[in-house]
């Protein structure tokens, strides 16, 4: 009888591990999607900043000779 109980306990533990693994995989995928979205926003913001008009003298040569 104890073999049956041990088998049932082992099956329950395996099922719990499977459930936890599925939850962790879902959390991981969600976090990765958030990182991708953040990186895409950064690329878009950088591209928009590169196209923005610049004031006169910005980006030109600077004479530092004395």
N, C-alpha and C positions, 0 to 999 in steps of 0.2 A: 504494500500500500504506500510506503514512503517513496517508492520509485515513481509512482503516479503523481504524488504531490510535488516531488522534485521536478518532474517533467513539466507539470503545469506552471510551477513557479518560473522555470526557465523560459517557457513560452511567453509568459506574461512579461518577463524582463526583456526578451527579444522584441516584443511588440512595443514596449515603452521606448526602447532604443530607436526603433524605426520611426516612431512618432516624433521623438526629439530630433533625430537627424533631418526629418522633413521640415520641421520648424526652423532649424538652423539654416538649412539650405534656402528657405524662403526669405529669412532675414538677410542672408548674405546677398541674394539676388536683389533685394530691395535696396540695400546699401550701395551695391554696385551701380544700380540704375540712378541713384541720387548723385553719385560721383560723376557719372557720365553727363547728367544734366548740368551739373555745376561746371564741368569742363567746357561743354558746348556754350554755356552762357559767357564764359570767360573769352572764348574765341570770338563770339559775336561782339562783345564789348570792345575787345582789342581791335577788331576790324572797323567798328564804328569810330573809335578814337583815332585810327589812322586816317580816316576820311574827313575828320573834322577840320574846319578852317583854322589856320594858324596865324597868329599876329605877326606883323612885320618884325624882322630881326631874329625870330625864333628859328633855330636850326642853321643859322648862318655861321660864318667864320668869326672867331673872336681874336682880336689882336692882344696878345698878352706880353708883347715886348715892352721893355721899359726904356 
